[in-house]
Amino acid sequence: MPGRDDLAAQLDARLGELHGEQIDWLAKLVSFDSTRGNEGPCQDWLADEFARRGWSVDAFTIAEVDIDGKPGASPVVDVDYAKAKIVVATHDVENPGGRSLILQGHIDVVPPGAPELWAHPPFEPQVRDGWMSGRGTNDMKVGVAEMVFALDALRDLGFVPDARVHVQTVCEEECTGNGALATLERGYHAEACLIPESMDGKLLRAELGSVWVRARVFGRPGHVLATVDDNANANLAAYEYVTDLRALTAEINEGARDHPWFGHIDNPVKFSLGKIRGGDWLGSVPSWCEIECRISVLPGTPLPEMRAEVTACIMQTARRSGAPIEPVISWIGFQADGHVFEPGSDAEAVLAAAHEAVHGTPLETFSQTATSDTRQYDLYYGIPTLCYGGHGEGSHSPQERTDLASMRDTTRTIALFISEWCGLRPIEKET
């Protein structure tokens, strides 16, 4: 096996040759509308791509795996998990000499939103000035292209990992994490996991969790001519609930000033009113309104405690505003713990060496005010997990795009990490 510097140089040359092919492959991946419930065609294409590489392929749906009540499971409402497809491709060898690895990326993407705000159709990726734009380019289909082409480049140089590697493409990362959980409950474990989310070349050290809540609030309906009290109108009353939930978020942020991992960030806990709908008839005072909200969870705050705070806030608003009956509260998606990825693992040391070999700088870490699938592997199943990837911008917005030069560098870093974590086996000795 070549030394790290020699291998890095060989990978650089080979990935330069593969760069156009990798861009085309990413563009094809981005062209799939893989929003929630529509992931199947994208996963079918990936399953074929993985099989073509000689990997064994297990394609299944979340409905086929019993995840109810398992650590890390989040509730779902009005979602058909018989359509939620997962793909796990496995490279394996007899008598492995290295350590096993999971490479995981999510292919589900958030809805593109108003088409008027896009410069081009969101699922028709465009390449310009070294960037690819389109929904999912940065979050995180580029990461899938990186992990796949890292293995491709190694194979082109005559090597395969000297250990078992599971290449996973999952759904539900954007809303529950249940896709990653399904792979774990199906039995796919390893000695480390790498998730190449776009992290600007840094390693995720700590992340916030999140709770998703739906509150159905009620007004006092009647004819619009006879009602002047805003609180009688459920749609208008909903704004009081939102105002109070924002005040709760501000209170939590005040207490976070001394948090060991998030105290250096102003207002790390985020509140989002993601959806609102209500009323039945324009000439009637609305009797109901539903708000769906997301609130961050700090590491160290138990989920039951966070849900209790949110519930108390909503109920207090109902009493103050004179609601005719109590709101109906549902937990409808993410129920994700905040988590810290403790330093000192062998996997982190190997990644740091690979990063420095490619970039010439030490690997930096950071705290993220969002959540990812990494908690499923690390927190709940004890698998050291690295969340690390390249540069892009505009995720979840019409300006989403990814830096294609960074894609190439990150692919090389991942290939070096694989070579040192798993070891390499010459193809002629592959069994």
N, C-alpha and C positions, 0 to 999 in steps of 0.2 A: 504494500500500500504506500502511495507517495506521502511525503511529509505535508504538514499543513500548508506551508507556503507554496510548494509545488502544486498541490491540489487546488489551492485558491487560484493560482494562475491558470491552470488548465480549465477550471470551471468558468473563469472570466472569459476565456477565449470561446469555450463551447456555448455559453449563454449568449455571447455576442452573436454567434451564428444562429442561435435559436430565437433571438429576440423578436423577429418578425412573426415567427410561428406562434410564440407565446402571446403576442399582442392579438393576433387573429383568434387564438383559442379563447382569450379573455373576452373579446368582442362577441364571440358566439355565446359564451356563457351569460353575458350581460343582456343579450337579445331575448332571453327568456323572461317573460313576466312571471316571476316566481313570488308574487305577493301571497299572503296567507290563503291557503286553500287551492292555490294554483301551482304548487311546487312540482307536481308529477312529471310533466314533460322535461323540465330541466334535470330532474334526478334520473329519468330514463336515459337521457343523453349522456350524463356523467357515468351511469352504470356501464353503458356501452364503451365509453372511453377507457374506463378502468379495466374492463374485460379485455379490451384490445391490447392493453399493456401486460397482460398475462397474470393479473391479480385475480384472486378469487373474490367474488362479489356476492354480498348479501343485501338484497333490497327488500325492505319491509316497511310497514306503517306503524305509527305509534299505537294504533288500535290493537296491534298484535302483541303488545308488550304490556304487562301489568305494572303500571307505575303508580296507581292509586295508593296514597298513604306513604309512599316512599320518601326518603329524605330528598329535598329539593323539588318535589312535585308542586306544581301550581295549578289551581282550578281553572277550568275553561267553561265558557258558556256559548252555546250555539255554534260549536265548531265540530266538524266531522273529522275525527282522527283517522278514519279509514282512508282519507285522502292525504294525510300528512306523511309523506314518504321520506324515508331515511335510506342512505346508501353507505355501507361499510365495505371497503375493498381491503383485502389483506395480502401482503407480501410475507411469505414465511420461508424459513430454511430449516434443514435438519441440523442438529447439533450447533445451535447458535453460539457465536463467540462474543456477541455484544448484548446490549440492553434493549428491551422492547420499547416501542414508542407508539403513541397515538398522534397523528396529524389531523387536526379537525378544523373544518371551516363551515360556516352556515351559508346557505344559498337563499334563504328567505330574505325578502327585502320589504321595506315599508312602502305603503302606497305612494304613488308619485304626487298626489294632490292635484291642484288646479293645473290643467294642461296649458293654460294661458301664460303661466309663469316660466315655462320651459322654452329654451332657445331651439330645441329640437325634440322630437318624440322621445320620452324617457327610456324606452327600450330599443332605441336605434342609436347605439353608442357612436360617438364621434371622436376622432383622433385629431388633435391640433396642438402644435408647438410642444410636443412631448408629453401631452396629457390625454387621457381618455375620459370623456364625460358620459354620464348616463346613470340611471338608477341602478344601484348595486355595484358600480365600478369600484368604489372605495370601501363600501360596507356590505359584505366583505369578499366579493367575488375575486378581487385581485389577490387576496390571501389564498384562495383555492388554487388559482393559477400558479402562485409561488410554490406552494407545497408540492403540487403535481410536477411542475417543471424542475424542481430541485431533484426529484427522483429520476426524471427523464435525463437530466444532464449527467448525473452519476452513471446511469446505465450507458449512455453514449460514450462515456470514458472507460467503460468496461467493468463497472462495479455495481453491485446491489448491496443493500444493507445486510450486515451479518447478524440479523435479529428479526423478530417479527415486527412488522409495521402495519398498523391499521390506518387507512386513509378514510376519514369519515366526512361526509357532506350531510349536514343536518338541516332541519327546519325548526321553527318555533323559537329561535334565539331572540327574535325581536319582541317577543310577547310573553314567554313563559320559561324557556329553557328546557321544556319537556322533551325536545328532540335529543339533546345531549343525554338527558336522563335515560331515555329509552335505549341508547346504545350501551350504557353502563349496566342497566338491568337485563339487557340481552346477553351480557357476559363479556363485553369487549373492554378489557382492562390492560394496562401496561405499566411499565416502570416510570414513565414520564409522559407528559402530553404537551404538545406545542400547538397553540392556536394563533395563526398569523393575522390577527386583526391589525388594521392600519393604526400604528401607534407612534408614527414619526420617528422610527428607529429607536424607541425606548421600550423598556420592560415595565409592564404593569405591576406595581407593588401593592396597591390597595384600591379597592373599588367600593362604591356605594351599592346598596341593594335598592329594592323598590317594591312598593305595593301599589296595585291597581284597584280602585274602588269605584263602584257605581252606587249612587244615591238617588233613589226615586222619591222626590219630594212632592208635597201636595198643597194645593190652594183651596179657595172656597169659590167654586164655579157659580156662574150665573150669567145673565145677559150683560153685555158690556155697558149698556146705558145705566144700569143700576149699581155698578161697582166702581168705587173710586180709590179703594185701599190697595196700594201696590202689593202688599203681602197676600192679598186674596188671589193675585195672579201668580200661578206656580212658576211661570217662566221668569217673572221679575224677582220673585222670592229666591230663585236659585242663585241670584247674584249675592245674596246675603250669605249663603252657604259657602260660595267660592271665596268671598271676602274673609270669612272666618277661617277657612282652611289655609288661605295665604298668611293670615296672622299666626296660625299655628306653625307654619313653616318658618316664619321669621323668628319665632320663639325658639324653635329647635336650632336654627342657625346661630342664635345668640349663645346657646349652650355649647355649640360646636367649636367655639373659639379656642378651647383648650384641648380639642381632640388630638391625640398623638399623630394621626395620619392625615387629618383634614383641617386642622386648626390654622394652617398657613394659607388656606384658600378662603376668600371672602364668599360667604353664603353658599357653601357647597351643596346643601340640601335644596333640591329643586321641586317646585310644584308646577304641574301642568293641568289645565283644564283642557282635556283632549277632545271631548265630544259633549255636545249638549243637544237635546231634542225635547220637545214637549208640546202639549196642546193638541186639540182635535178639530177646532172649528174657529174661523176668524171672527165670527160674531159672538163667540162665547169666551168668558174668562177662563183661561186654561186651568184645568183641575189637576194636572200632573206635569212634571218635568223631570227628566233624567240627566244627571251630570256624571261623566266618567272622568276620573282624575288619576294622576300618577304623582306619588310623593316618594322622594328618596329615603333610604334607610341607612344610617351610619353603622359602620362596624361596631359591634358591642351593644347595639340596641336589638333586643329580641323581637322577632316579628309579632308575637302576641301582644307585646307592650305597644308596638307601633300601631297595630290595628285598634287597640283599646283607646289610644289617644285620638285617632281619627274618628272613631265611633262617638266618643264623648263630645268632640267638637261639633259633629253634625247634630247630635241630639240637643246640645245646648242651643244651637241656632234655632232648631225647631221650636223649642220652648219659648225662646225670646220673641220669635216672630209670630207666635200664636198659631202654629200650624194645626189644622184640624185633626190630623192623626200623625203618628210618628213616621219618619222616613223609613223606607225599606233599603237596607244596605246589603250589597253583594260584593264579594271579592272575586274579581272576574279575570284575572290574568296574573302577571308577575306577583309572586310572594317570595321575593329573593332577599336573602341575607346579605348585608354588607360583609366584606371579607378582606383580610390582609394576607398576602402571599409572603410568608416569612422568608427572610434572606438566609443564605447559607446552604442551599441545596446543591448537590452535584450537578443537576441539570442546569441551574443558573450559571454555575462556573463554566460549564462547557459552552453555553450560549454566549457568555461574556467573551470568551476567547475567540469564538467564531466571529462575533461582531467586530472585535478589535482587529482581527486579521483582514476583514473587508473594509472597514471604515477608518482604521487607524486611530480611533478614539475609544476611551472606556465606555462601557455600556451604562447608560443612565436609567434611573427608575423614576416613576411618578405615580401620583394618586389620581384616580379617575372619578369624575363625578357622574358616572353612569355605571351600568352593570354589563356583564358578559357571561358567556357560558363557562368561564374558567372555574367558577365556584363549584359547579357540579362535580368536577373531577377532583379538585384539590380539597375543598371544604368537606364534602359529603362522602367522598370515596377514597381520600388519602393518597391521591396520585399527584405528585409534584407537577404543577402546571405552569407553563410559561405563556404569557400573552404578549406577543412581540410582532411587529410588522413595520411596513414602510410608510411612505409619506403620501398624503392626499388631503382633500379638504371638501367641505360642503356636504358631508354625510347627512341624510334625511332632508336635504334641500334640493331645489331645482339646479343648484350650482355644483352638485356632487361630481367630483372628478378625482382621478388618481394619477400620480406621477409615474410614468413608465420607466424612467431611468431608475427610480427608487425600487420599482418592481424587480428589475434585474439585479440590483445590489442585494435586496432582501432574499431573492431566490438563491443567490450564491451563499449568503449567510446561513440559510436553512440547510442547504446541501452540506456545508461544512459542519454544522451542528449534527446532522444525521451521521456523517462520516465518523465523528468522534464519539457520539453517544451509542450508536448501534454498531460501530465498526463497519468495515467494508469487506466484501467477499468478491474476488474476481468472478466474472460471469461463467468462465469455463469450469469453475469449481462449484457452481450453484447446483443444488440438488432439489 
